[in-house]
Amino acid sequence: MKPGQEIILFNGADGRDYRATLMQGGKKTAIAGVTSASEVEPPPRLSIRLALGISRGERMDLALQKSVELGVAQITPLFTARTQVKLPPQRWQKRQQHWRGIIISACEQSGRRWLPVLHPAQSYRQWLEHGEEQVLFLDPEAKYSLAGVNRPEASLCLLCGPEGGFSEEEKKAAIAAGCTPVRLGPRVLRAETAPLAAIAAAQTLWGDFL
Protein backbone atom coordinates (compact mmCIF):
# COMPACT_ATOMS: atom_id res chain seq x y z
CA MET A 1 0.00 0.00 0.00
CA LYS A 2 1.08 3.56 -0.62
CA PRO A 3 0.86 6.63 1.65
CA GLY A 4 -2.53 8.30 1.38
CA GLN A 5 -4.53 5.08 1.14
CA GLU A 6 -7.32 4.50 3.63
CA ILE A 7 -7.11 1.51 5.96
CA ILE A 8 -9.13 0.05 8.83
CA LEU A 9 -7.36 -0.83 12.08
CA PHE A 10 -8.38 -2.66 15.24
CA ASN A 11 -6.53 -3.55 18.41
CA GLY A 12 -8.80 -6.39 19.56
CA ALA A 13 -9.05 -4.95 23.06
CA ASP A 14 -11.65 -2.17 22.98
CA GLY A 15 -14.25 -3.48 20.52
CA ARG A 16 -13.78 -0.72 17.94
CA ASP A 17 -12.62 -0.39 14.34
CA TYR A 18 -10.63 2.70 13.39
CA ARG A 19 -10.59 4.32 9.98
CA ALA A 20 -7.15 5.70 9.23
CA THR A 21 -4.93 7.02 6.47
CA LEU A 22 -1.57 5.38 5.85
CA MET A 23 1.13 8.02 6.25
CA GLN A 24 4.29 5.94 6.10
CA GLY A 25 4.94 2.23 5.56
CA GLY A 26 7.95 -0.05 5.68
CA LYS A 27 8.75 -3.73 5.96
CA LYS A 28 8.42 -3.81 9.75
CA THR A 29 6.66 -0.59 10.75
CA ALA A 30 3.90 1.71 9.56
CA ILE A 31 2.50 5.06 10.64
CA ALA A 32 -1.16 5.91 10.15
CA GLY A 33 -3.38 8.79 11.15
CA VAL A 34 -6.71 7.76 12.69
CA THR A 35 -9.68 9.69 11.30
CA SER A 36 -12.66 8.09 13.04
CA ALA A 37 -13.71 5.26 15.38
CA SER A 38 -16.64 2.88 15.09
CA GLU A 39 -19.18 2.08 17.77
CA VAL A 40 -18.16 -0.61 20.25
CA GLU A 41 -19.07 -4.09 19.06
CA PRO A 42 -21.92 -5.30 21.32
CA PRO A 43 -21.38 -8.38 23.50
CA PRO A 44 -22.56 -11.69 22.01
CA ARG A 45 -25.96 -13.07 22.91
CA LEU A 46 -24.22 -16.33 23.82
CA SER A 47 -20.60 -16.42 25.01
CA ILE A 48 -19.07 -19.68 23.76
CA ARG A 49 -15.91 -21.13 25.29
CA LEU A 50 -14.13 -23.87 23.36
CA ALA A 51 -11.92 -26.49 25.01
CA LEU A 52 -10.29 -28.30 22.12
CA GLY A 53 -8.09 -31.39 22.03
CA ILE A 54 -4.93 -30.51 20.10
CA SER A 55 -4.89 -31.95 16.59
CA ARG A 56 -2.11 -32.04 14.02
CA GLY A 57 -1.09 -29.11 11.82
CA GLU A 58 -3.72 -27.80 9.46
CA ARG A 59 -6.59 -29.54 11.25
CA MET A 60 -5.98 -27.51 14.40
CA ASP A 61 -5.40 -24.34 12.40
CA LEU A 62 -8.69 -24.81 10.55
CA ALA A 63 -10.65 -25.48 13.74
CA LEU A 64 -9.25 -22.33 15.36
CA GLN A 65 -9.78 -20.13 12.32
CA LYS A 66 -13.37 -21.16 11.68
CA SER A 67 -14.38 -21.18 15.34
CA VAL A 68 -13.34 -17.53 15.55
CA GLU A 69 -15.35 -16.73 12.42
CA LEU A 70 -18.36 -18.45 14.01
CA GLY A 71 -18.10 -16.28 17.13
CA VAL A 72 -16.26 -18.24 19.84
CA ALA A 73 -15.14 -16.06 22.77
CA GLN A 74 -12.45 -18.19 24.46
CA ILE A 75 -10.28 -21.11 23.34
CA THR A 76 -8.26 -23.54 25.46
CA PRO A 77 -6.08 -26.12 23.63
CA LEU A 78 -5.90 -29.41 25.53
CA PHE A 79 -3.34 -32.22 25.72
CA THR A 80 -5.36 -35.44 25.72
CA ALA A 81 -4.56 -39.14 25.70
CA ARG A 82 -4.82 -39.26 21.91
CA THR A 83 -3.11 -35.98 21.11
CA GLN A 84 -0.55 -36.86 18.43
CA VAL A 85 1.39 -33.57 18.44
CA LYS A 86 4.69 -34.03 20.27
CA LEU A 87 6.90 -30.97 20.63
CA PRO A 88 9.69 -29.97 23.04
CA PRO A 89 8.65 -27.33 25.62
CA GLN A 90 10.50 -24.48 23.89
CA ARG A 91 8.50 -25.02 20.70
CA TRP A 92 5.10 -24.84 22.35
CA GLN A 93 5.50 -21.10 22.88
CA LYS A 94 6.02 -20.67 19.12
CA ARG A 95 2.98 -22.85 18.43
CA GLN A 96 0.93 -20.70 20.81
CA GLN A 97 2.08 -17.57 18.92
CA HIS A 98 1.17 -19.28 15.64
CA TRP A 99 -2.34 -19.99 16.91
CA ARG A 100 -2.72 -16.40 18.11
CA GLY A 101 -1.78 -15.19 14.62
CA ILE A 102 -4.52 -17.38 13.13
CA ILE A 103 -7.04 -15.93 15.57
CA ILE A 104 -6.07 -12.35 14.73
CA SER A 105 -6.33 -13.04 10.97
CA ALA A 106 -9.74 -14.66 11.44
CA CYS A 107 -10.95 -11.56 13.31
CA GLU A 108 -9.72 -9.35 10.48
CA GLN A 109 -11.48 -11.48 7.89
CA SER A 110 -14.78 -11.73 9.74
CA GLY A 111 -14.92 -8.15 11.02
CA ARG A 112 -14.76 -9.03 14.71
CA ARG A 113 -13.54 -6.19 16.91
CA TRP A 114 -12.95 -8.15 20.11
CA LEU A 115 -10.07 -10.62 20.05
CA PRO A 116 -11.06 -14.02 21.49
CA VAL A 117 -9.01 -15.13 24.48
CA LEU A 118 -6.48 -17.88 23.73
CA HIS A 119 -5.55 -19.65 26.96
CA PRO A 120 -2.23 -21.51 27.28
CA ALA A 121 -2.36 -25.17 26.28
CA GLN A 122 -2.89 -27.42 29.29
CA SER A 123 -3.55 -31.03 30.17
CA TYR A 124 -7.07 -32.43 29.97
CA ARG A 125 -7.00 -33.41 33.65
CA GLN A 126 -5.83 -29.97 34.71
CA TRP A 127 -8.62 -28.36 32.73
CA LEU A 128 -11.28 -30.61 34.27
CA GLU A 129 -10.00 -29.80 37.76
CA HIS A 130 -10.45 -26.09 37.01
CA GLY A 131 -14.21 -26.65 37.16
CA GLU A 132 -15.66 -24.96 34.07
CA GLU A 133 -19.43 -24.43 34.16
CA GLN A 134 -22.08 -25.32 31.56
CA VAL A 135 -19.81 -27.78 29.73
CA LEU A 136 -21.27 -29.72 26.80
CA PHE A 137 -19.04 -32.70 26.03
CA LEU A 138 -19.17 -33.85 22.39
CA ASP A 139 -19.62 -37.62 22.24
CA PRO A 140 -21.08 -39.41 19.17
CA GLU A 141 -22.51 -42.06 21.51
CA ALA A 142 -24.35 -39.57 23.75
CA LYS A 143 -28.08 -39.99 24.30
CA TYR A 144 -29.12 -36.38 23.71
CA SER A 145 -28.44 -33.80 21.02
CA LEU A 146 -27.82 -30.10 21.66
CA ALA A 147 -31.55 -29.43 21.32
CA GLY A 148 -32.20 -31.86 24.17
CA VAL A 149 -30.23 -29.99 26.85
CA ASN A 150 -31.38 -27.07 28.97
CA ARG A 151 -31.05 -23.66 27.36
CA PRO A 152 -27.90 -21.89 28.62
CA GLU A 153 -28.51 -18.48 30.16
CA ALA A 154 -25.62 -16.51 28.70
CA SER A 155 -22.64 -18.79 28.15
CA LEU A 156 -21.57 -22.37 27.61
CA CYS A 157 -18.41 -24.38 27.04
CA LEU A 158 -17.95 -26.96 24.28
CA LEU A 159 -15.48 -29.76 25.01
CA CYS A 160 -14.15 -31.40 21.82
CA GLY A 161 -11.59 -34.15 21.30
CA PRO A 162 -8.59 -34.53 18.94
CA GLU A 163 -8.19 -37.12 16.15
CA GLY A 164 -9.62 -40.36 17.45
CA GLY A 165 -11.74 -38.57 20.05
CA PHE A 166 -11.51 -38.96 23.79
CA SER A 167 -10.55 -42.23 25.47
CA GLU A 168 -13.15 -44.08 27.53
CA GLU A 169 -11.34 -43.00 30.68
CA GLU A 170 -11.48 -39.37 29.60
CA LYS A 171 -15.20 -39.67 28.83
CA LYS A 172 -15.86 -41.04 32.32
CA ALA A 173 -13.75 -38.27 33.87
CA ALA A 174 -15.74 -35.60 31.98
CA ILE A 175 -19.06 -36.99 33.16
CA ALA A 176 -17.74 -37.29 36.73
CA ALA A 177 -16.72 -33.62 36.54
CA GLY A 178 -20.28 -32.61 35.66
CA CYS A 179 -19.97 -32.27 31.88
CA THR A 180 -23.07 -33.09 29.84
CA PRO A 181 -22.49 -35.47 26.89
CA VAL A 182 -24.20 -34.47 23.63
CA ARG A 183 -24.09 -35.83 20.08
CA LEU A 184 -24.17 -34.04 16.74
CA GLY A 185 -26.49 -36.22 14.70
CA PRO A 186 -25.93 -39.85 13.69
CA ARG A 187 -22.54 -39.32 12.02
CA VAL A 188 -19.04 -39.35 13.52
CA LEU A 189 -17.42 -36.01 12.64
CA ARG A 190 -13.72 -35.30 12.16
CA ALA A 191 -11.76 -33.47 14.84
CA GLU A 192 -11.77 -30.21 12.85
CA THR A 193 -15.46 -30.52 11.86
CA ALA A 194 -17.09 -31.35 15.21
CA PRO A 195 -16.33 -28.09 17.07
CA LEU A 196 -17.44 -25.99 14.09
CA ALA A 197 -20.71 -27.89 13.73
CA ALA A 198 -21.33 -27.58 17.47
CA ILE A 199 -20.64 -23.83 17.53
CA ALA A 200 -22.90 -23.25 14.52
CA ALA A 201 -25.68 -25.33 16.10
CA ALA A 202 -25.37 -23.48 19.43
CA GLN A 203 -25.44 -20.13 17.66
CA THR A 204 -28.59 -21.20 15.81
CA LEU A 205 -30.35 -22.53 18.91
CA TRP A 206 -29.37 -19.87 21.43
CA GLY A 207 -27.03 -17.32 19.84
CA ASP A 208 -27.03 -14.73 17.09
CA PHE A 209 -27.56 -16.77 13.91
CA LEU A 210 -31.32 -16.16 13.88
Residue pairs with C-beta under 8 A, 6 or more apart in sequence:
1 7
1 22
1 25
2 22
2 25
3 22
3 23
3 24
3 25
4 21
4 22
5 21
5 22
6 19
6 20
6 21
6 22
7 19
7 20
7 21
7 22
7 32
8 17
8 18
8 19
8 20
9 17
9 18
9 20
9 32
9 34
10 16
10 17
10 18
10 107
10 108
10 113
12 104
12 107
12 113
12 114
12 115
13 114
13 115
14 40
14 113
15 40
15 41
15 113
15 114
16 37
16 38
16 39
16 40
16 41
16 113
17 37
17 38
17 111
17 113
18 34
18 36
18 37
18 38
19 34
19 35
19 36
19 37
19 38
20 32
20 33
20 34
20 35
21 32
21 33
21 35
22 30
22 31
22 32
23 31
23 32
23 33
24 30
24 31
25 31
38 113
40 113
41 112
41 113
41 114
44 71
44 73
44 207
44 208
45 206
45 207
45 208
46 152
46 154
46 155
46 156
46 202
46 203
46 206
46 207
46 208
47 73
47 74
47 154
47 155
47 156
48 71
48 72
48 73
48 74
48 155
48 156
48 157
48 158
48 199
48 202
48 203
48 207
49 72
49 73
49 74
49 75
49 76
49 132
49 155
49 156
49 157
49 158
50 67
50 72
50 74
50 75
50 76
50 157
50 158
50 160
50 195
50 199
51 76
51 78
51 127
51 132
51 135
51 157
51 158
51 159
51 160
52 60
52 63
52 64
52 67
52 75
52 76
52 77
52 78
52 160
52 195
53 77
53 78
53 80
53 82
53 83
53 124
53 160
53 161
53 162
53 166
53 191
54 60
54 77
54 78
54 79
54 80
54 83
54 85
54 121
54 162
55 63
55 83
55 84
55 85
55 162
55 163
55 191
55 192
56 84
56 85
56 163
59 163
59 190
59 191
59 192
60 77
60 85
60 99
60 192
61 98
61 99
61 102
62 192
63 191
63 192
63 195
63 196
64 75
64 99
64 102
64 103
64 106
65 102
65 103
65 105
65 106
66 106
66 196
67 75
67 195
67 196
67 199
68 102
68 103
68 106
68 107
68 110
68 112
68 116
69 106
69 109
69 110
70 196
70 199
70 200
70 203
71 112
71 199
71 203
71 207
71 208
72 116
72 199
73 114
73 116
73 117
73 155
74 116
74 117
74 118
74 119
75 103
75 116
75 117
75 118
75 119
76 119
76 121
76 122
76 127
77 99
77 119
77 121
77 122
78 121
78 122
78 123
78 124
78 127
79 121
79 122
79 123
79 124
80 124
80 161
80 162
80 166
80 167
80 170
81 124
81 166
81 167
81 169
81 170
82 161
82 162
82 163
82 164
82 165
82 166
82 167
83 162
84 162
84 163
87 95
92 121
95 121
96 118
96 120
96 121
99 118
100 118
103 115
103 116
103 118
104 115
106 112
107 113
107 114
107 115
107 116
124 170
124 173
125 173
128 173
128 174
128 177
128 179
129 177
131 177
132 157
133 155
133 157
134 152
134 155
134 156
134 157
135 156
135 157
135 158
135 159
135 174
135 177
135 178
135 179
135 180
136 146
136 149
136 156
136 157
136 158
136 159
136 179
136 180
136 182
136 198
136 202
137 159
137 171
137 174
137 175
137 179
137 180
137 181
137 182
138 158
138 159
138 160
138 161
138 181
138 182
138 183
138 184
138 194
138 195
138 198
139 165
139 166
139 171
139 181
139 182
139 183
140 165
140 183
140 184
140 187
140 188
140 189
141 181
141 183
142 181
142 182
142 183
143 181
143 183
144 180
144 181
144 182
144 183
145 182
145 183
145 184
145 185
146 182
146 184
146 198
146 201
146 202
146 205
147 205
148 182
149 180
149 182
151 205
151 206
152 206
156 202
156 206
158 195
158 198
158 199
158 202
159 174
159 179
160 191
160 194
160 195
160 198
161 170
161 191
161 194
162 191
163 190
163 191
164 191
165 191
166 174
171 181
174 181
175 181
182 198
184 194
184 197
184 198
184 201
189 197
200 209
203 209
204 210
